Amino acid sequence: MAKKLLVIISILFLSGLGYRAVRPDMSGAPPYGEAEDAVPEVNFLNWLSQWKRPEGPAKVGLQVGHYKNNEFPEELEHLRGNSGAKGGGKMEWEVNLAIAEKTAEILKEAGVKVDILPATVPPSYWADAFIAIHADGSDDKTKSGFKIAGPWRDLTGDADKLIDYLTDSYYSQVGLPWDDNITANMRGYYAFSWWRHEHAIHPMTTAAIVETGFLTNANDREILLKSPELPAQALAEGIIKYLQSEGLI
């Protein structure tokens, strides 16, 4: 009886911690995302009305989800060890890195300055566009598709436009279906939380997080592992169209 009770207590405890969110075969987005009602109002940021874009060429930050996540600073230590999804003998960060590197090559050819970033974002990181690249996972092996989301608070006013370009390009070039399960872990992604973390993007960085497909789905995995140039080309095209719409390239 005592052993049975201990098992029940353990299950309840792990459920309270959001255990399913941190299992390696579950969603690629890190857990503990900000809920919308936890995000402060931003009318106190009057200094941003005087903000001007730094001079220089178009700049893009490509963050490799879960890459070097054991190097998180103290403020993000609760995310250490979260390895994201896995499938086909690959950890999520390996898939994300391959896509990021190929995306960067295409952007650089278009004259864009590109930073490939690990899971830890430099303090108040600014770029014309910041894309967090992830891959999804689920216990349900039939789940398939990609999804793209922006932060709860987008002070640039351009996140929706960036997302539209990325979505159109990804859908037409990669051919995966749209997954409408946009979670708080995506919208409240830690790298978006500039009001809470030092290691987060600058509030005037237009940002999006992309779940490129499910590593736990055979069809999605075939694309992500064997043809990373497809999602890379799609992401690069969407980013380039966005930058062109802003007159940056």
C-alpha positions in Angstrom: 0.0 0.0 0.0 2.8 2.4 0.9 4.6 1.6 -2.3 1.4 2.3 -4.4 0.9 5.6 -2.6 4.4 6.6 -3.3 3.9 6.0 -7.0 0.7 8.0 -7.1 2.4 10.9 -5.3 5.3 10.8 -7.7 3.0 11.0 -10.7 1.1 13.9 -9.3 4.4 15.7 -8.5 5.8 15.3 -12.0 2.5 16.3 -13.5 2.6 19.5 -11.5 6.0 20.3 -12.9 4.7 19.9 -16.4 6.7 16.7 -16.9 5.2 16.0 -20.3 6.6 19.3 -21.6 10.2 18.3 -20.8 10.3 14.8 -22.0 12.8 14.5 -24.9 10.2 13.0 -27.3 7.7 15.7 -26.7 7.4 19.2 -28.2 10.6 20.8 -29.3 9.8 24.2 -27.7 11.3 24.5 -24.2 8.9 24.4 -21.3 7.9 27.1 -18.9 6.9 29.6 -21.5 5.2 32.8 -20.3 1.4 32.8 -20.3 -0.1 35.9 -21.9 -1.5 37.2 -18.7 2.1 37.1 -17.2 3.4 39.5 -19.8 3.4 43.1 -18.5 1.9 46.0 -20.3 4.5 48.0 -22.2 3.2 51.6 -21.9 6.1 52.4 -19.6 8.7 51.9 -22.4 8.5 55.5 -23.6 12.2 55.5 -24.4 11.5 53.2 -27.3 9.7 56.0 -29.1 13.2 57.5 -29.7 14.7 54.2 -30.8 16.3 54.1 -34.3 17.6 51.1 -36.2 21.4 50.9 -36.0 23.1 51.7 -39.3 24.5 48.8 -41.3 23.4 45.9 -43.5 20.4 43.8 -42.9 21.0 41.5 -39.9 19.4 38.2 -39.0 19.8 36.0 -35.9 19.2 32.3 -36.4 18.9 30.6 -33.0 19.5 26.8 -32.9 17.0 25.5 -30.5 18.5 23.5 -27.6 22.1 23.9 -28.9 24.5 24.1 -26.0 21.6 24.2 -23.6 23.9 23.0 -20.7 25.6 26.4 -21.0 22.5 28.4 -20.0 23.3 31.2 -17.5 22.0 31.2 -14.0 18.8 33.0 -14.9 17.8 30.2 -17.3 19.2 27.3 -15.3 15.8 25.7 -15.1 16.1 25.0 -18.9 19.4 23.2 -18.6 19.3 19.6 -19.7 16.1 20.0 -21.8 17.1 18.3 -25.0 13.9 18.8 -26.9 12.6 16.3 -29.4 14.5 13.4 -30.9 14.0 10.9 -33.8 15.8 8.9 -36.4 18.9 8.7 -34.1 19.2 12.5 -34.0 18.8 15.0 -31.2 16.8 18.0 -32.0 19.7 20.4 -31.8 21.5 18.5 -34.5 18.6 18.9 -36.9 18.1 22.6 -36.0 21.8 23.3 -36.5 21.8 21.7 -40.0 18.9 23.8 -41.1 20.3 27.0 -39.5 23.6 26.6 -41.3 22.1 26.0 -44.7 19.7 29.0 -44.1 22.6 31.2 -43.2 24.5 30.3 -46.4 21.5 31.4 -48.5 21.1 34.6 -46.6 24.7 35.5 -46.8 24.6 35.1 -50.5 21.9 37.7 -50.5 24.1 40.2 -48.6 22.6 39.6 -45.2 24.7 39.6 -42.0 23.8 36.4 -40.1 24.5 35.3 -36.6 24.0 31.6 -35.7 23.1 31.6 -32.1 23.0 28.8 -29.5 20.2 28.3 -27.0 21.6 31.2 -24.9 20.8 34.5 -26.6 23.3 37.4 -26.0 22.0 40.1 -23.7 19.4 42.3 -25.4 20.3 40.8 -28.7 19.1 43.0 -31.7 18.6 42.0 -35.3 16.2 43.0 -38.1 14.8 39.5 -37.7 15.3 36.7 -35.1 14.2 33.2 -36.0 14.3 30.5 -33.3 14.6 27.2 -35.2 13.1 24.1 -33.5 11.7 20.7 -34.4 8.6 19.2 -32.8 7.8 15.9 -31.1 4.8 13.9 -29.8 3.8 10.6 -28.4 1.3 10.5 -31.2 3.4 9.4 -34.2 0.7 10.5 -36.6 1.1 14.1 -35.7 2.7 16.0 -38.6 3.3 19.6 -39.8 5.0 22.9 -39.0 3.9 25.9 -37.1 5.3 29.4 -36.7 4.5 32.0 -33.9 5.6 35.3 -32.6 5.8 36.8 -29.1 2.8 37.9 -27.0 4.2 41.4 -27.2 5.5 42.6 -30.5 6.7 46.2 -30.2 8.0 46.3 -33.7 4.6 45.7 -35.2 6.2 43.5 -37.9 6.1 40.0 -36.5 2.8 39.1 -38.2 4.3 40.1 -41.5 7.4 38.1 -41.0 5.3 35.1 -40.0 3.1 35.4 -43.1 6.2 35.4 -45.4 7.7 32.4 -43.6 4.4 30.5 -43.5 3.7 31.0 -47.2 7.2 30.0 -48.2 7.4 27.0 -45.9 4.0 25.7 -47.0 4.7 26.0 -50.7 8.3 24.7 -50.6 8.4 22.0 -47.9 4.9 20.7 -48.4 4.2 19.8 -44.8 0.7 20.7 -43.4 0.1 23.5 -41.0 -0.3 22.5 -37.3 -2.5 25.0 -35.5 -1.4 23.9 -32.0 0.4 27.2 -31.2 1.3 26.9 -27.5 2.2 29.3 -24.7 5.7 27.7 -24.8 6.0 29.2 -28.3 4.3 32.6 -27.8 6.0 33.0 -24.4 9.3 31.6 -25.5 12.1 32.6 -23.1 14.2 34.4 -25.7 11.2 36.7 -26.4 10.9 37.7 -22.7 13.1 40.8 -22.7 11.1 42.2 -19.6 12.2 39.2 -17.6 15.6 37.9 -18.8 18.8 39.6 -19.6 19.6 36.9 -22.2 16.7 37.7 -24.5 16.1 39.7 -27.7 15.9 43.5 -27.7 12.3 44.6 -27.7 12.8 46.1 -31.1 13.8 42.9 -32.7 11.2 41.3 -35.0 11.0 37.7 -34.0 9.4 34.3 -34.7 9.8 30.7 -33.5 9.5 27.9 -36.1 8.7 24.3 -35.4 9.9 22.9 -38.7 8.2 19.5 -38.4 7.8 16.5 -36.1 10.9 14.3 -35.6 8.5 11.7 -34.2 6.6 11.4 -37.6 8.2 9.3 -40.3 7.3 11.6 -43.2 8.4 14.8 -41.4 11.6 13.2 -40.2 12.5 12.1 -43.7 12.5 15.7 -44.8 14.2 17.2 -41.8 17.0 14.6 -41.7 17.6 13.8 -45.3 16.7 17.1 -47.0 17.4 20.0 -44.6 18.0 22.2 -47.6 14.2 22.3 -48.1 13.2 23.9 -44.8 16.4 26.0 -45.1 15.5 27.4 -48.5 11.9 28.0 -47.3 13.0 29.9 -44.2 15.6 31.9 -46.2 13.1 32.9 -48.8 10.6 34.0 -46.2 13.2 36.1 -44.4 14.5 37.7 -47.6 11.0 38.7 -48.7 10.4 40.2 -45.3 13.7 42.2 -45.4 12.9 43.3 -48.9 9.5 44.6 -47.7 11.3 46.7 -45.2 13.7 48.1 -47.8 16.7 46.5 -46.1 18.0 44.5 -49.1 
